[in-house]
Amino acid sequence: MHKTRRKLRTRAISLILLWILLFAVSLALLQFLLETFLRTSQVSSVESLDWAGYVVAGSASSPQQEVTGVSASWTVPAVAASAGDTFSAAWIGIGGFLDRSLIQVGTEHDFMNGQPTYSVWYEMLPNDSITINAINVSPGDVVSASIRLVDSDTNEWFIQIFDVTNGQSFNQNFVYNSSRLSAEWIVERPTVNNRISTLADFGSITFRDTTVTVNHTVNQSDGAISSFPFSQVVMNNRQNVQLASVSSISAGGSSFTVTYLASS
């Protein structure tokens, strides 16, 4: 009789423990599904004639946040030969999505005059881009870049780009009046001679280790793209032909790939 009670008691405890375990698993699954839903619900897509990638942005009409830092790394692609001159650039930036106050730094990969050319540059609109001669970048080089606000009162920014492969780097402070409304990770067909250029066949470019710093009205937070409301930017020409595809953001929220589809 006592043995039977002990068996029943043991069985009851086992069932309770199993129920607790199943309940914990269910909660974890529910949390995962909720986070996935919230992350997916933030995604919107916008079309652009010259950009492909992702943007984290506030609102121009009612800004509740300001972007004060952005960073990423990527591998410089090898461009394919083309009949005419073709151009491509990969960069990170702050501003420019909702206004024209864009500060940016990146790499250029073009096919000009029958040969590929590669360079590193920074730009602060409306000024033209400045080539960074201190870095001799080549296809296959891994570069790491960042832009951050140093002093909000004086609008002082720090731009840094580092060629991890060859050890060459550039870093400098600049005074620039930015809206601080957005952060970008972009592959672009740049404007050349006041016209949007023909896109070079860059194959694919993967942005990794993407981070953004956002100052809210009450605090500051750092995170990957998926930590904030973001938009996917798709590059289409005027005939609505897609020129470059943009992958979904990785599960960790910090990487994605842009792939060449057509030149123009």
PERADA-V469491 format. One record per residue. N is the residue number from 0. OMEGA is omega as a letter, one per 30 degrees, with the letter a starting at -180 (NA if undefined). BURIAL is + if it has 24 or more other ideal C-beta (glycine too) atoms within 12 Angstrom, else -. Layout:
n=N omega=OMEGA burial=BURIAL
n=N omega=OMEGA burial=BURIAL
//
This chain:
n=0 omega=l burial=-
n=1 omega=l burial=-
n=2 omega=l burial=-
n=3 omega=l burial=-
n=4 omega=l burial=-
n=5 omega=l burial=-
n=6 omega=l burial=-
n=7 omega=l burial=-
n=8 omega=l burial=-
n=9 omega=l burial=-
n=10 omega=l burial=-
n=11 omega=l burial=-
n=12 omega=l burial=-
n=13 omega=l burial=-
n=14 omega=l burial=-
n=15 omega=l burial=-
n=16 omega=l burial=-
n=17 omega=l burial=-
n=18 omega=l burial=-
n=19 omega=l burial=-
n=20 omega=l burial=-
n=21 omega=l burial=-
n=22 omega=l burial=-
n=23 omega=l burial=-
n=24 omega=l burial=-
n=25 omega=l burial=-
n=26 omega=l burial=-
n=27 omega=l burial=-
n=28 omega=l burial=-
n=29 omega=l burial=-
n=30 omega=l burial=-
n=31 omega=l burial=-
n=32 omega=l burial=-
n=33 omega=l burial=-
n=34 omega=l burial=-
n=35 omega=l burial=-
n=36 omega=a burial=-
n=37 omega=l burial=-
n=38 omega=a burial=+
n=39 omega=a burial=-
n=40 omega=l burial=-
n=41 omega=a burial=+
n=42 omega=l burial=+
n=43 omega=a burial=-
n=44 omega=l burial=-
n=45 omega=l burial=+
n=46 omega=l burial=-
n=47 omega=l burial=+
n=48 omega=a burial=+
n=49 omega=a burial=+
n=50 omega=l burial=+
n=51 omega=a burial=+
n=52 omega=a burial=+
n=53 omega=l burial=+
n=54 omega=l burial=+
n=55 omega=a burial=+
n=56 omega=l burial=+
n=57 omega=a burial=+
n=58 omega=l burial=-
n=59 omega=a burial=-
n=60 omega=a burial=-
n=61 omega=a burial=-
n=62 omega=l burial=-
n=63 omega=a burial=-
n=64 omega=l burial=+
n=65 omega=l burial=+
n=66 omega=a burial=+
n=67 omega=l burial=+
n=68 omega=l burial=+
n=69 omega=l burial=+
n=70 omega=l burial=+
n=71 omega=l burial=+
n=72 omega=l burial=+
n=73 omega=l burial=+
n=74 omega=a burial=+
n=75 omega=a burial=+
n=76 omega=l burial=+
n=77 omega=a burial=+
n=78 omega=l burial=+
n=79 omega=l burial=-
n=80 omega=l burial=-
n=81 omega=a burial=+
n=82 omega=l burial=-
n=83 omega=l burial=-
n=84 omega=l burial=+
n=85 omega=a burial=+
n=86 omega=l burial=+
n=87 omega=l burial=+
n=88 omega=l burial=+
n=89 omega=a burial=+
n=90 omega=l burial=+
n=91 omega=a burial=+
n=92 omega=l burial=+
n=93 omega=a burial=+
n=94 omega=l burial=+
n=95 omega=a burial=+
n=96 omega=a burial=+
n=97 omega=a burial=+
n=98 omega=a burial=+
n=99 omega=a burial=-
n=100 omega=a burial=+
n=101 omega=l burial=+
n=102 omega=a burial=+
n=103 omega=l burial=+
n=104 omega=a burial=+
n=105 omega=a burial=+
n=106 omega=l burial=+
n=107 omega=a burial=+
n=108 omega=a burial=+
n=109 omega=l burial=+
n=110 omega=a burial=+
n=111 omega=l burial=-
n=112 omega=l burial=-
n=113 omega=l burial=-
n=114 omega=l burial=-
n=115 omega=l burial=+
n=116 omega=a burial=+
n=117 omega=a burial=+
n=118 omega=l burial=+
n=119 omega=a burial=+
n=120 omega=l burial=+
n=121 omega=a burial=+
n=122 omega=l burial=+
n=123 omega=a burial=+
n=124 omega=g burial=-
n=125 omega=l burial=-
n=126 omega=l burial=-
n=127 omega=l burial=-
n=128 omega=l burial=+
n=129 omega=l burial=-
n=130 omega=l burial=-
n=131 omega=a burial=+
n=132 omega=a burial=-
n=133 omega=a burial=-
n=134 omega=l burial=+
n=135 omega=a burial=-
n=136 omega=a burial=+
n=137 omega=l burial=+
n=138 omega=a burial=-
n=139 omega=l burial=-
n=140 omega=l burial=+
n=141 omega=l burial=+
n=142 omega=l burial=+
n=143 omega=a burial=+
n=144 omega=l burial=+
n=145 omega=l burial=+
n=146 omega=l burial=+
n=147 omega=l burial=+
n=148 omega=a burial=+
n=149 omega=a burial=-
n=150 omega=a burial=-
n=151 omega=a burial=-
n=152 omega=a burial=-
n=153 omega=a burial=-
n=154 omega=l burial=+
n=155 omega=a burial=-
n=156 omega=l burial=+
n=157 omega=l burial=+
n=158 omega=l burial=+
n=159 omega=l burial=+
n=160 omega=a burial=+
n=161 omega=l burial=+
n=162 omega=a burial=+
n=163 omega=a burial=-
n=164 omega=a burial=-
n=165 omega=l burial=-
n=166 omega=a burial=-
n=167 omega=a burial=-
n=168 omega=l burial=+
n=169 omega=l burial=+
n=170 omega=a burial=-
n=171 omega=l burial=-
n=172 omega=l burial=-
n=173 omega=l burial=+
n=174 omega=a burial=-
n=175 omega=a burial=+
n=176 omega=a burial=-
n=177 omega=l burial=+
n=178 omega=a burial=+
n=179 omega=a burial=+
n=180 omega=a burial=+
n=181 omega=l burial=+
n=182 omega=a burial=+
n=183 omega=l burial=+
n=184 omega=a burial=+
n=185 omega=l burial=+
n=186 omega=a burial=+
n=187 omega=l burial=+
n=188 omega=a burial=+
n=189 omega=l burial=+
n=190 omega=a burial=-
n=191 omega=a burial=+
n=192 omega=l burial=-
n=193 omega=l burial=-
n=194 omega=l burial=-
n=195 omega=a burial=+
n=196 omega=l burial=+
n=197 omega=a burial=+
n=198 omega=l burial=+
n=199 omega=l burial=+
n=200 omega=a burial=+
n=201 omega=a burial=+
n=202 omega=l burial=+
n=203 omega=l burial=+
n=204 omega=l burial=+
n=205 omega=l burial=+
n=206 omega=a burial=+
n=207 omega=l burial=+
n=208 omega=a burial=+
n=209 omega=l burial=+
n=210 omega=l burial=+
n=211 omega=l burial=+
n=212 omega=a burial=+
n=213 omega=l burial=+
n=214 omega=l burial=+
n=215 omega=a burial=-
n=216 omega=a burial=-
n=217 omega=a burial=-
n=218 omega=l burial=-
n=219 omega=l burial=-
n=220 omega=l burial=-
n=221 omega=l burial=+
n=222 omega=l burial=+
n=223 omega=a burial=+
n=224 omega=a burial=+
n=225 omega=l burial=+
n=226 omega=a burial=+
n=227 omega=l burial=+
n=228 omega=a burial=+
n=229 omega=l burial=+
n=230 omega=l burial=+
n=231 omega=a burial=+
n=232 omega=a burial=+
n=233 omega=a burial=+
n=234 omega=l burial=+
n=235 omega=l burial=+
n=236 omega=a burial=+
n=237 omega=l burial=-
n=238 omega=l burial=-
n=239 omega=l burial=-
n=240 omega=a burial=-
n=241 omega=a burial=+
n=242 omega=a burial=+
n=243 omega=l burial=+
n=244 omega=a burial=+
n=245 omega=a burial=+
n=246 omega=l burial=-
n=247 omega=l burial=-
n=248 omega=a burial=+
n=249 omega=a burial=-
n=250 omega=l burial=-
n=251 omega=l burial=-
n=252 omega=a burial=+
n=253 omega=l burial=+
n=254 omega=l burial=+
n=255 omega=a burial=+
n=256 omega=l burial=+
n=257 omega=a burial=+
n=258 omega=l burial=+
n=259 omega=l burial=+
n=260 omega=a burial=+
n=261 omega=a burial=-
n=262 omega=a burial=+
n=263 omega=NA burial=+
//
